[in-house]
């Protein structure tokens, strides 16, 4: 695993938008017009044009669209633990797991479910987005939210669990123009 990050960092050494202090694996792609700040971590993820990922954010199996703003300390695309079987420990279900020990030759791929983040999405600080979630175009996710379900386009969503607060109105848009 560490080898993938070292090689990914070398591959992105001359990328103008990827900080040298970013951990990025060989399967991740950042648009030449995107930006990833120091201490971010990308695993099997893509970042679109004019989008930025702030320090301390982790993307796992995530597709981030264009013009997105992802704040500091977000965890996007968290792995799931299986609830079936002898234990929830990955030692029993994953050939490659954080413990370094394996009691199985199998490798369950469905613990990492893809996350899809549309275009023009704003995700506040310390948001958690579980694996398998889709966030629609133009959505705003409030700081500290835990997103465990699909968030439709053009809404403000907040809380734990994250719920739609209201649609984004024309009045909202005029405030910032």
Backbone as JSON, one array per atom type, in Angstrom:
{
  "sequence": "XXXXXXXXXXXXXXXXXXXXXXXXXXXXXXXXXXXXXXXXXXXXXXXXXXXXXXXXXXXXXXXXXXXXXXXXXXXXXXXXXXXXXXXXXXXXXXXXXXXXXXXXXXXXXXXXXXXXXXXXXXXXXXXXXXXXXXXXXXXXXXXXXXXXXXXXXXXXXXXXXXXXXXXXXXXXXXXXX",
  "N": [[0.83, -1.19, 0.0], [1.86, 1.29, 0.86], [3.79, 1.56, -1.06], [2.27, 2.13, -3.35], [1.44, 4.72, -2.74], [3.88, 6.1, -2.59], [4.84, 5.82, -5.23], [2.7, 7.03, -6.57], [2.95, 9.65, -5.61], [5.41, 10.32, -6.73], [4.69, 10.18, -9.45], [3.04, 12.37, -9.58], [4.69, 14.46, -9.1], [5.44, 16.69, -10.66], [3.01, 17.83, -11.09], [1.09, 20.68, -11.24], [-1.02, 21.27, -9.5], [-0.99, 19.58, -7.33], [0.06, 19.17, -4.11], [3.32, 18.56, -2.74], [3.23, 17.33, -0.31], [1.03, 15.75, -0.31], [-0.67, 12.67, -0.04], [-1.02, 10.45, -2.52], [-2.32, 7.89, -4.48], [-1.42, 5.54, -7.13], [-3.64, 5.1, -8.7], [-5.26, 7.3, -8.57], [-6.47, 10.39, -9.97], [-5.89, 13.74, -10.65], [-7.25, 16.55, -12.05], [-5.54, 18.7, -14.33], [-6.31, 21.23, -13.88], [-7.26, 21.19, -11.36], [-6.93, 21.25, -7.71], [-5.06, 20.08, -5.0], [-4.44, 20.23, -1.67], [-1.75, 20.32, 0.85], [-1.25, 17.45, 2.99], [-3.57, 16.13, 2.35], [-5.26, 13.1, 1.35], [-5.49, 10.76, -1.18], [-7.13, 8.01, -2.54], [-7.71, 5.8, -5.06], [-9.26, 7.77, -6.47], [-10.8, 10.63, -8.15], [-10.38, 13.98, -9.17], [-12.02, 16.75, -10.38], [-11.92, 19.45, -12.91], [-11.07, 22.69, -11.76], [-11.75, 22.18, -9.15], [-11.15, 21.91, -5.6], [-9.33, 20.37, -2.93], [-9.07, 20.52, 0.44], [-6.54, 20.73, 3.12], [-5.89, 17.76, 5.07], [-8.07, 16.26, 4.29], [-9.55, 13.19, 3.27], [-9.97, 11.17, 0.47], [-11.59, 8.36, -0.72], [-12.08, 6.08, -3.19], [-13.6, 7.97, -4.65], [-15.33, 10.2, -6.81], [-14.97, 13.37, -7.78], [-16.62, 16.11, -9.03], [-16.56, 18.97, -11.31], [-15.62, 22.31, -10.32], [-15.88, 22.07, -7.52], [-15.79, 22.49, -3.95], [-14.06, 21.35, -1.32], [-13.79, 21.2, 2.02], [-11.56, 21.44, 4.92], [-10.39, 18.51, 6.62], [-12.27, 16.5, 5.9], [-13.8, 13.26, 5.53], [-14.17, 11.12, 3.06], [-15.86, 8.56, 1.49], [-15.71, 6.26, 3.17], [-14.69, 2.99, 4.21], [-16.63, -0.02, 4.61], [-17.49, -2.31, 7.23], [-17.96, -5.79, 7.33], [-20.9, -7.3, 8.53], [-21.59, -9.85, 8.73], [-20.67, -13.17, 9.62], [-17.9, -14.45, 11.61], [-16.69, -12.3, 12.97], [-16.42, -8.67, 13.06], [-13.98, -7.81, 12.41], [-11.48, -7.03, 9.99], [-9.53, -8.94, 9.64], [-10.64, -11.43, 9.3], [-11.99, -11.24, 6.91], [-10.64, -9.86, 4.89], [-7.93, -10.06, 2.73], [-5.84, -8.18, 2.45], [-5.36, -5.96, 4.92], [-5.63, -3.43, 7.54], [-4.34, -4.48, 9.85], [-2.25, -6.12, 9.14], [-2.19, -8.79, 9.5], [-3.51, -11.9, 8.28], [-6.24, -14.03, 7.97], [-7.46, -15.21, 5.95], [-7.68, -16.02, 2.48], [-9.24, -14.76, 0.78], [-10.58, -11.8, -0.82], [-12.56, -9.21, -0.24], [-14.19, -7.03, -2.25], [-16.32, -5.27, -1.99], [-16.21, -3.68, 0.29], [-15.28, -1.18, -0.18], [-17.12, 1.17, -1.48], [-18.06, 3.11, -4.27], [-18.08, 6.72, -4.28], [-19.94, 9.42, -5.48], [-19.62, 12.69, -6.38], [-21.21, 15.47, -7.5], [-21.06, 18.29, -9.83], [-20.02, 21.62, -8.91], [-20.3, 21.51, -6.08], [-20.36, 22.17, -2.61], [-18.65, 21.27, 0.19], [-18.62, 21.32, 3.59], [-16.37, 21.83, 6.44], [-14.93, 19.0, 8.1], [-16.79, 17.03, 7.31], [-18.32, 13.86, 6.98], [-18.59, 11.4, 4.6], [-20.18, 8.56, 3.77], [-19.32, 5.44, 2.14], [-20.6, 4.66, -1.13], [-22.42, 6.7, -1.49], [-24.18, 9.32, -3.24], [-23.85, 12.67, -4.2], [-25.63, 15.31, -5.39], [-25.48, 17.72, -8.17], [-24.54, 21.06, -7.44], [-25.14, 20.99, -4.72], [-24.99, 21.82, -1.2], [-23.22, 20.95, 1.61], [-23.42, 21.03, 5.01], [-21.03, 21.93, 7.57], [-19.51, 19.38, 9.56], [-21.42, 17.44, 9.08], [-22.84, 14.13, 8.63], [-22.99, 12.19, 5.98], [-25.08, 9.83, 4.81], [-26.77, 8.99, 2.89], [-28.29, 9.44, -0.38], [-27.94, 12.7, -1.66], [-29.88, 15.13, -3.1], [-29.65, 17.24, -6.08], [-28.94, 20.77, -5.88], [-29.59, 21.56, -3.18], [-29.46, 22.49, 0.32], [-27.94, 20.66, 2.78], [-27.72, 19.25, 6.03], [-26.42, 18.02, 9.2], [-26.49, 15.09, 11.43], [-27.87, 12.11, 11.21], [-27.24, 13.33, 7.87], [-29.57, 15.54, 6.5], [-31.88, 16.95, 4.14], [-32.14, 20.37, 4.29], [-33.18, 22.63, 2.97], [-34.11, 23.86, -0.31], [-31.72, 25.45, -2.51], [-32.15, 28.79, -3.16], [-33.03, 31.4, -5.56], [-32.64, 33.81, -4.3], [-30.63, 33.19, -2.46], [-28.51, 32.83, -4.23], [-28.22, 35.41, -5.27], [-27.19, 36.83, -3.13], [-24.49, 36.4, -3.1], [-23.44, 37.3, -5.45]],
  "CA": [[0.0, 0.0, 0.0], [2.74, 2.45, 0.93], [4.48, 1.63, -2.35], [1.36, 2.81, -4.27], [1.45, 6.15, -2.42], [5.18, 6.66, -2.98], [4.86, 5.89, -6.68], [1.72, 8.06, -6.94], [3.55, 10.96, -5.3], [6.42, 10.55, -7.77], [3.99, 10.43, -10.71], [2.42, 13.69, -9.51], [5.72, 15.38, -8.63], [5.41, 17.92, -11.45], [1.63, 18.29, -11.25], [1.04, 22.01, -10.61], [-2.08, 21.39, -8.52], [-0.89, 18.59, -6.25], [1.12, 19.48, -3.16], [4.29, 17.5, -2.5], [2.88, 16.69, 0.95], [-0.21, 15.01, -0.51], [-0.54, 11.23, -0.28], [-1.87, 10.13, -3.66], [-1.92, 6.6, -5.01], [-1.22, 5.48, -8.57], [-4.94, 5.01, -9.38], [-5.96, 8.57, -8.46], [-6.2, 11.37, -11.01], [-6.3, 15.1, -10.36], [-7.23, 17.37, -13.27], [-4.48, 19.72, -14.38], [-6.93, 22.48, -13.41], [-7.71, 20.96, -9.99], [-5.93, 21.57, -6.68], [-5.08, 19.26, -3.78], [-3.54, 20.88, -0.72], [-0.92, 19.42, 1.66], [-1.81, 16.55, 4.0], [-4.75, 15.41, 1.84], [-4.94, 11.72, 0.99], [-6.37, 10.29, -2.24], [-7.01, 6.58, -2.87], [-8.65, 5.44, -6.13], [-10.18, 8.9, -6.59], [-10.62, 11.57, -9.24], [-10.76, 15.36, -8.84], [-12.3, 17.43, -11.64], [-11.44, 20.79, -13.2], [-11.37, 23.83, -10.89], [-12.15, 21.73, -7.81], [-10.03, 21.86, -4.67], [-9.43, 19.52, -1.75], [-8.29, 21.19, 1.48], [-5.67, 19.88, 3.94], [-6.46, 16.82, 6.02], [-9.22, 15.54, 3.74], [-9.25, 11.89, 2.68], [-10.9, 10.68, -0.54], [-11.42, 6.93, -1.03], [-13.01, 5.66, -4.25], [-14.51, 9.1, -4.85], [-15.29, 10.96, -8.04], [-15.37, 14.74, -7.48], [-16.87, 16.81, -10.29], [-15.92, 20.26, -11.57], [-15.98, 23.49, -9.51], [-16.24, 21.65, -6.16], [-14.99, 22.99, -2.83], [-14.09, 20.37, -0.23], [-13.09, 21.86, 3.13], [-10.55, 20.75, 5.74], [-10.71, 17.42, 7.54], [-13.39, 15.65, 5.48], [-13.54, 11.84, 5.27], [-15.12, 10.83, 1.99], [-15.75, 7.22, 0.96], [-15.22, 5.34, 4.2], [-14.92, 1.56, 4.0], [-17.62, -0.66, 5.48], [-17.1, -3.58, 7.84], [-19.01, -6.79, 7.16], [-21.59, -7.67, 9.77], [-21.83, -11.29, 8.7], [-19.48, -13.95, 9.9], [-17.39, -14.64, 12.96], [-16.32, -11.04, 13.61], [-16.38, -7.52, 12.15], [-12.57, -7.53, 12.13], [-11.08, -7.35, 8.61], [-8.62, -10.08, 9.66], [-11.4, -12.59, 8.86], [-12.65, -11.05, 5.61], [-9.8, -9.14, 3.93], [-6.56, -10.52, 2.56], [-5.01, -7.01, 2.77], [-6.1, -5.16, 5.89], [-4.75, -2.57, 8.35], [-3.61, -5.15, 10.92], [-1.08, -6.81, 8.61], [-2.41, -10.23, 9.66], [-4.62, -12.38, 7.46], [-6.72, -15.36, 8.25], [-8.22, -15.6, 4.78], [-7.06, -15.74, 1.18], [-10.26, -14.01, 0.02], [-10.51, -10.34, -0.77], [-13.89, -8.66, -0.48], [-14.08, -5.71, -2.88], [-17.44, -4.4, -1.71], [-16.04, -2.83, 1.47], [-15.07, 0.17, -0.71], [-18.16, 1.49, -2.45], [-17.75, 4.41, -4.86], [-18.81, 7.94, -3.94], [-20.04, 10.32, -6.62], [-19.92, 14.07, -6.0], [-21.5, 16.18, -8.75], [-20.37, 19.54, -10.11], [-20.39, 22.81, -8.13], [-20.72, 21.08, -4.74], [-19.58, 22.73, -1.52], [-18.68, 20.38, 1.35], [-18.03, 22.03, 4.72], [-15.3, 21.21, 7.22], [-15.13, 17.8, 8.9], [-17.94, 16.24, 6.86], [-18.08, 12.45, 6.73], [-19.45, 10.86, 3.54], [-20.02, 7.11, 3.75], [-19.18, 4.84, 0.83], [-21.81, 4.37, -1.86], [-23.31, 7.87, -1.5], [-24.12, 10.27, -4.35], [-24.23, 14.04, -3.87], [-26.02, 15.91, -6.66], [-24.91, 18.99, -8.62], [-24.92, 22.29, -6.76], [-25.53, 20.79, -3.32], [-24.15, 22.36, -0.13], [-23.26, 20.07, 2.78], [-22.97, 21.8, 6.16], [-19.88, 21.44, 8.33], [-19.76, 18.38, 10.59], [-22.5, 16.52, 8.72], [-22.53, 12.74, 8.29], [-23.83, 11.9, 4.81], [-25.25, 8.38, 4.7], [-27.78, 8.73, 1.87], [-28.22, 10.3, -1.57], [-28.33, 14.1, -1.49], [-30.25, 15.59, -4.43], [-29.04, 18.46, -6.6], [-29.49, 22.09, -5.56], [-30.14, 21.69, -1.83], [-28.59, 22.62, 1.48], [-28.17, 19.5, 3.64], [-26.91, 19.35, 7.25], [-26.75, 17.19, 10.35], [-26.06, 13.71, 11.62], [-27.53, 11.93, 9.8], [-27.46, 14.48, 7.0], [-30.91, 15.66, 5.93], [-32.08, 18.15, 3.32], [-32.68, 21.48, 5.05], [-34.01, 23.43, 2.07], [-33.49, 24.06, -1.63], [-30.99, 26.7, -2.71], [-33.06, 29.68, -3.88], [-32.44, 32.48, -6.35], [-32.22, 34.82, -3.33], [-29.33, 32.73, -1.97], [-27.52, 33.07, -5.28], [-28.02, 36.85, -5.42], [-26.41, 37.33, -1.98], [-23.05, 36.22, -3.32], [-23.03, 37.79, -6.78]],
  "C": [[0.87, 1.26, 0.0], [3.47, 2.66, -0.39], [3.61, 2.36, -3.38], [1.37, 4.33, -4.02], [2.78, 6.79, -2.82], [5.27, 6.83, -4.5], [3.88, 6.96, -7.18], [2.24, 9.46, -6.71], [4.6, 11.3, -6.35], [5.77, 10.89, -9.11], [3.38, 11.83, -10.75], [3.41, 14.78, -9.09], [5.67, 16.73, -9.37], [4.01, 18.42, -11.72], [1.49, 19.63, -10.53], [-0.01, 22.13, -9.51], [-2.01, 20.43, -7.36], [0.31, 18.92, -5.37], [2.06, 18.28, -2.99], [3.98, 16.73, -1.21], [1.54, 15.98, 0.9], [0.12, 13.53, -0.66], [-1.53, 10.88, -1.38], [-1.39, 8.82, -4.26], [-1.87, 6.63, -6.54], [-2.53, 5.44, -9.35], [-5.72, 6.33, -9.34], [-5.52, 9.54, -9.55], [-6.74, 12.72, -10.57], [-6.18, 15.88, -11.66], [-6.09, 18.37, -13.2], [-5.01, 21.07, -13.9], [-7.49, 22.33, -12.0], [-6.59, 21.25, -9.0], [-6.15, 20.67, -5.48], [-4.02, 19.8, -2.85], [-2.77, 19.86, 0.13], [-1.74, 18.63, 2.68], [-3.16, 15.95, 3.59], [-4.3, 14.02, 1.43], [-5.97, 11.23, -0.02], [-6.08, 8.83, -2.54], [-8.1, 6.24, -3.87], [-9.68, 6.54, -6.37], [-9.83, 9.79, -7.76], [-11.12, 12.94, -8.79], [-10.87, 16.13, -10.15], [-11.72, 18.84, -11.73], [-11.95, 21.81, -12.18], [-11.92, 23.42, -9.52], [-10.92, 21.74, -6.91], [-10.38, 21.01, -3.46], [-8.5, 20.12, -0.7], [-7.46, 20.2, 2.31], [-6.44, 18.96, 4.88], [-7.66, 16.05, 5.52], [-8.76, 14.23, 3.11], [-10.36, 11.5, 1.7], [-10.59, 9.22, -0.82], [-12.5, 6.53, -2.02], [-14.06, 6.73, -4.54], [-14.26, 9.78, -6.18], [-15.84, 12.34, -7.71], [-15.48, 15.49, -8.8], [-16.1, 18.11, -10.41], [-16.45, 21.33, -10.61], [-16.43, 23.13, -8.09], [-15.27, 22.23, -5.14], [-15.15, 22.0, -1.68], [-13.19, 20.89, 0.88], [-12.16, 20.91, 3.88], [-11.15, 19.6, 6.55], [-11.89, 16.55, 7.16], [-12.91, 14.22, 5.26], [-14.59, 11.38, 4.28], [-14.84, 9.43, 1.44], [-15.22, 6.22, 1.96], [-15.58, 3.9, 3.88], [-15.96, 1.05, 4.99], [-16.99, -1.92, 6.08], [-18.27, -4.54, 7.66], [-19.61, -7.15, 8.51], [-21.9, -9.16, 9.81], [-20.53, -12.02, 9.06], [-19.09, -13.94, 11.37], [-17.16, -13.33, 13.7], [-16.42, -9.91, 12.59], [-14.95, -7.15, 11.8], [-12.22, -7.9, 10.69], [-10.08, -8.51, 8.53], [-9.31, -11.31, 9.08], [-11.95, -12.46, 7.44], [-11.76, -10.44, 4.53], [-8.38, -9.68, 3.9], [-5.58, -9.4, 2.93], [-5.82, -6.11, 3.7], [-5.13, -4.39, 6.78], [-3.93, -3.29, 9.41], [-2.3, -5.78, 10.44], [-1.16, -8.31, 8.78], [-3.54, -10.66, 8.75], [-4.96, -13.8, 7.84], [-7.59, -15.86, 7.11], [-7.42, -15.3, 3.53], [-8.0, -14.91, 0.32], [-10.01, -12.51, 0.13], [-11.87, -9.79, -1.17], [-13.76, -7.25, -1.03], [-15.18, -4.75, -2.44], [-17.33, -3.58, -0.42], [-15.77, -1.38, 1.05], [-16.09, 0.42, -1.81], [-17.92, 2.91, -2.97], [-18.66, 5.53, -4.38], [-18.8, 8.83, -5.17], [-20.47, 11.71, -6.12], [-20.05, 14.86, -7.29], [-20.64, 17.42, -8.93], [-20.88, 20.64, -9.19], [-20.94, 22.45, -6.75], [-19.78, 21.71, -3.71], [-19.76, 21.8, -0.32], [-17.92, 21.05, 2.48], [-17.01, 21.19, 5.49], [-15.78, 20.01, 8.02], [-16.41, 17.02, 8.57], [-17.47, 14.8, 6.65], [-19.09, 11.99, 5.67], [-19.18, 9.36, 3.47], [-19.92, 6.6, 2.31], [-20.54, 4.55, 0.2], [-22.78, 5.54, -2.0], [-23.1, 8.69, -2.77], [-24.6, 11.62, -3.85], [-24.46, 14.76, -5.2], [-25.36, 17.25, -6.93], [-25.43, 20.16, -7.78], [-25.33, 22.15, -5.31], [-24.52, 21.45, -2.38], [-24.33, 21.47, 1.08], [-22.65, 20.83, 3.95], [-21.86, 21.12, 6.94], [-20.32, 20.44, 9.39], [-20.85, 17.38, 10.27], [-21.97, 15.11, 8.46], [-23.51, 12.33, 7.2], [-23.89, 10.39, 4.62], [-26.3, 8.01, 3.66], [-27.59, 9.7, 0.71], [-28.71, 11.69, -1.22], [-28.66, 14.63, -2.89], [-29.54, 16.89, -4.83], [-29.73, 19.71, -6.04], [-30.11, 22.25, -4.19], [-29.05, 21.98, -0.82], [-28.94, 21.45, 2.4], [-27.21, 19.58, 4.83], [-27.29, 18.25, 8.23], [-26.15, 15.81, 10.35], [-27.28, 12.91, 12.09], [-27.92, 13.15, 8.97], [-28.85, 14.43, 6.38], [-31.0, 16.95, 5.13], [-32.76, 19.2, 4.18], [-33.65, 22.29, 4.19], [-33.34, 23.47, 0.7], [-32.7, 25.37, -1.64], [-31.86, 27.57, -3.6], [-32.3, 30.71, -4.71], [-31.94, 33.59, -5.43], [-30.85, 34.47, -2.74], [-28.23, 33.08, -2.97], [-27.22, 34.55, -5.43], [-27.17, 37.43, -4.3], [-24.93, 37.33, -2.27], [-22.59, 36.66, -4.7], [-22.63, 39.24, -6.73]]
}
